[in-house]
Amino acid sequence: MALPILHAHPLSSCCQKVVIAAHALGSALDQQLLNLGDPAQREALDARSPAGKMPLLVDQGRAVAETSIIIEYLQQHHATDGARLIPLDPDAALAVRFWDRFCDFYLMTPMQALTAELLKPEERRSEESAAAARALLLKSYAALNRQLEGRTWLAGEDFSMADCAASPALFYAIAYVPVPDTERHLLAYFERLVAHASVAAAVDAARPWFKYFPGRAGLASRFYVADA
């Protein structure tokens, strides 16, 4: 049986979220590089994904879009040895889904807003928009720091979908807005994230592409060195 195909790009935070989850679930994927600058690839994506966004999973002709839905699909159909990123317990599952949404909306979204500003011509950039995104990141850092007190992972003691969402969003967000030293629980959590095998594999896969990340100047040298 053919492997599920993941149309994605290794630099994308959204794609990394799914790749991290697949690794943690033991789900083998056929990862195909998606170049949205190619009109044919863009048209094919638009035809199969309602929002026309990556990543897109195609499994036996079935298209599955949106990162959290893809992860739930992989858990249902392609996880090995009973691996789970969303607990069976309903209340625990709600906590995972909440922090997954929190990271997507309040960590990844402002990070992407800062990326979008840098991609604009300098004369069209909005310092007001950038300042609002930076402020939201700092507010989110504080909320995450409070949540992480006494916890190993974001939604409890087990690595979950919430951590898959937090990993790439936080990795790129820190390049723009470093975590304050006072947020020690979040700083320690970030170190646990980048040491996790699933996250480390995604970072390694993205490393050759970091030179194209608009916020690359803020990446720590252990992850990226210019002209290396």
C-alpha positions in Angstrom: 0.0 0.0 0.0 1.3 3.4 -0.9 2.3 5.8 1.8 0.2 8.9 2.6 1.6 11.8 0.6 2.3 15.0 2.5 2.6 18.0 0.2 4.7 20.4 2.3 7.7 22.6 2.6 10.4 22.0 5.3 10.7 25.7 6.1 7.0 26.2 6.9 6.0 26.2 10.6 2.6 24.7 9.7 4.3 21.9 7.8 6.8 21.3 10.5 3.9 20.9 13.0 2.6 17.9 11.0 6.0 16.5 10.3 6.8 16.5 14.1 3.5 14.8 14.8 4.1 12.1 12.1 7.5 11.4 13.6 6.1 11.1 17.1 3.3 8.8 15.9 5.6 6.6 13.9 3.6 7.5 10.7 5.6 7.0 7.6 4.9 9.6 5.0 5.9 10.3 1.4 6.9 14.0 1.8 6.8 15.9 -1.5 8.2 19.4 -1.7 5.5 21.9 -2.4 6.5 25.1 -4.2 3.7 27.6 -4.1 5.6 29.7 -6.6 5.0 27.1 -9.2 1.6 27.9 -10.9 0.8 24.3 -11.6 1.5 23.2 -8.0 -0.5 26.2 -6.7 -3.5 25.2 -9.0 -3.3 21.6 -7.9 -3.3 22.6 -4.2 -6.2 25.0 -4.7 -8.2 22.2 -6.3 -7.8 19.9 -3.3 -7.5 22.2 -0.3 -10.5 24.4 0.6 -8.2 27.3 1.8 -5.4 26.5 -0.7 -2.9 26.3 2.1 -0.1 23.8 2.9 0.4 21.3 4.2 -2.0 18.9 2.5 -2.1 15.1 3.2 -3.4 12.8 0.4 -4.1 9.3 1.5 -5.5 6.8 -1.0 -7.0 9.6 -3.0 -8.5 11.3 0.1 -7.3 14.9 0.8 -6.9 16.0 4.4 -6.2 19.7 5.1 -5.5 21.8 8.2 -2.7 20.8 10.5 -4.7 19.7 13.6 -7.1 17.7 11.4 -4.2 16.0 9.6 -2.6 15.1 13.0 -5.9 13.6 14.2 -6.2 11.7 10.9 -2.7 10.3 11.3 -3.4 9.2 14.8 -6.6 7.5 13.8 -5.2 5.7 10.7 -1.4 5.6 10.7 -0.1 5.7 14.3 2.1 2.7 15.2 2.1 0.8 18.5 -0.8 2.7 19.9 1.0 6.0 19.8 -1.2 9.0 20.7 -0.8 12.8 20.6 -4.5 13.3 21.7 -5.4 11.4 24.8 -8.4 9.1 25.1 -9.6 10.8 28.2 -12.1 13.5 27.0 -11.0 16.2 29.5 -7.3 15.6 28.8 -8.1 15.7 25.1 -9.8 19.1 25.5 -6.7 20.5 27.2 -4.5 19.3 24.3 -6.8 20.8 21.7 -7.1 24.1 23.6 -3.3 24.6 23.8 -2.9 23.5 20.2 -5.4 26.2 19.2 -3.7 28.7 21.5 -0.3 28.1 19.9 -1.7 28.4 16.4 -3.7 31.6 17.1 -1.6 33.5 19.6 2.0 32.2 18.9 2.1 31.2 15.2 -0.2 33.9 13.9 1.8 36.9 15.3 5.1 35.2 14.3 3.7 34.9 10.8 2.6 38.6 10.9 6.2 39.6 11.6 7.4 37.5 8.7 4.8 39.0 6.4 6.0 42.5 7.4 9.6 41.7 6.5 8.5 40.3 3.1 6.9 43.7 2.2 9.0 46.4 0.5 10.4 48.6 3.3 8.3 51.6 2.4 5.1 49.5 2.8 5.9 48.0 6.2 3.8 48.9 9.2 5.6 49.4 12.5 2.2 49.6 14.2 1.3 46.1 12.9 4.7 44.8 13.9 4.5 46.3 17.4 1.1 44.7 17.9 2.5 41.3 16.9 5.4 41.6 19.2 3.1 42.6 22.1 0.9 39.6 21.4 3.9 37.3 21.4 5.1 38.6 24.8 1.6 38.2 26.2 1.5 34.6 24.9 4.9 33.9 26.3 3.6 34.9 29.8 0.5 32.7 29.4 2.6 29.7 28.3 5.1 30.3 31.2 2.2 30.1 33.7 0.8 27.0 32.1 4.2 25.3 32.1 4.8 25.7 35.8 5.0 22.2 37.2 4.5 20.5 33.8 7.0 18.8 31.5 4.9 19.3 28.4 2.4 22.0 27.5 -0.8 20.0 28.3 0.6 17.6 30.9 3.3 15.0 31.3 3.0 13.5 27.8 4.3 15.0 24.5 1.1 15.9 22.6 -0.4 17.7 19.6 -0.1 20.9 21.7 3.7 20.5 21.7 3.7 19.8 18.0 2.0 23.2 17.5 4.2 25.0 20.0 7.5 23.7 18.6 7.8 25.5 15.2 5.8 28.5 16.3 8.0 29.2 19.3 11.2 28.3 17.4 10.5 31.1 14.8 8.8 33.5 17.2 11.9 33.6 19.4 13.9 34.8 16.4 11.8 37.9 16.4 11.0 38.4 20.1 13.3 36.5 22.5 11.6 35.0 25.6 12.3 37.2 28.6 14.7 35.8 31.2 11.9 36.0 33.7 9.8 33.4 31.8 12.1 30.6 33.1 9.5 27.8 32.7 9.0 28.6 29.0 12.8 28.9 28.4 13.3 25.4 30.0 10.4 24.1 27.9 12.0 25.4 24.7 15.1 23.4 25.5 13.0 20.3 26.1 11.3 20.8 22.7 14.4 21.2 20.6 15.9 18.1 22.4 12.9 16.0 21.5 13.7 13.6 18.7 10.7 14.5 16.6 11.4 18.2 16.9 15.1 17.8 16.3 14.4 15.9 13.1 12.2 18.7 11.8 14.8 21.3 12.6 17.5 19.3 10.9 15.3 18.9 7.8 14.7 22.7 7.7 18.2 23.7 8.4 19.2 24.0 4.7 16.3 26.4 4.2 16.8 28.7 7.1 18.7 31.1 4.8 15.4 31.9 3.3 13.6 32.7 6.6 13.1 36.5 6.8 13.9 36.4 10.6 17.1 34.3 10.2 19.2 37.0 11.9 17.5 36.2 15.1 18.1 32.4 15.0 20.7 31.1 17.5 24.0 30.0 16.0 23.4 26.4 17.1 20.6 26.3 14.5 21.8 28.6 11.8 25.1 30.3 10.8 24.9 32.7 7.8 27.0 31.6 4.8 27.7 28.2 6.5 
